[in-house]
């Protein structure tokens, strides 16, 4: 949107993306850990190590 000259909408979308990404990174390990019975920190570390190429 910023390329088309609509900077407020582009900035709003960027802020929304950052907020959603931050919330997802915080909540996803807790939810996955609860479902499989692991501690959230162990789940977060496993997800991080598993995503490395």
PLY file of the C-alpha trace (Angstrom):
ply
format ascii 1.0
element vertex 53
property float x
property float y
property float z
element edge 52
property int vertex1
property int vertex2
end_header
0.00 0.00 0.00
2.89 2.38 0.68
4.03 2.05 -2.93
0.64 3.31 -4.07
0.87 6.37 -1.83
-1.48 5.21 0.92
1.00 5.42 3.80
-1.47 5.30 6.75
-2.96 2.02 5.52
0.51 0.58 4.84
1.70 1.57 8.30
-1.43 0.13 9.90
-0.94 -3.18 8.10
2.71 -3.29 9.19
1.76 -2.68 12.82
-0.99 -5.31 12.63
1.48 -7.84 11.17
4.01 -7.19 13.96
1.35 -7.55 16.68
-0.08 -10.77 15.21
3.40 -12.27 14.76
4.39 -11.42 18.33
1.19 -12.87 19.79
1.53 -16.02 17.70
5.15 -16.52 18.79
4.11 -16.22 22.43
0.94 -18.34 22.36
1.84 -21.11 19.90
4.41 -22.88 22.15
1.96 -22.78 25.07
-0.86 -24.30 23.02
1.30 -26.95 21.36
2.99 -27.79 24.66
-0.34 -28.22 26.39
-1.62 -30.52 23.62
1.41 -32.83 23.67
2.18 -32.50 27.38
5.54 -30.69 27.21
6.73 -27.61 29.02
6.24 -24.47 26.84
9.97 -23.66 26.93
10.87 -27.16 25.75
8.27 -26.80 22.99
9.65 -23.41 21.94
13.22 -24.74 21.81
12.09 -27.79 19.83
10.23 -25.60 17.34
13.25 -23.34 16.93
15.71 -26.21 16.47
13.34 -27.96 14.08
13.05 -24.87 11.89
16.81 -24.56 11.34
18.02 -25.63 7.94
0 1
1 2
2 3
3 4
4 5
5 6
6 7
7 8
8 9
9 10
10 11
11 12
12 13
13 14
14 15
15 16
16 17
17 18
18 19
19 20
20 21
21 22
22 23
23 24
24 25
25 26
26 27
27 28
28 29
29 30
30 31
31 32
32 33
33 34
34 35
35 36
36 37
37 38
38 39
39 40
40 41
41 42
42 43
43 44
44 45
45 46
46 47
47 48
48 49
49 50
50 51
51 52
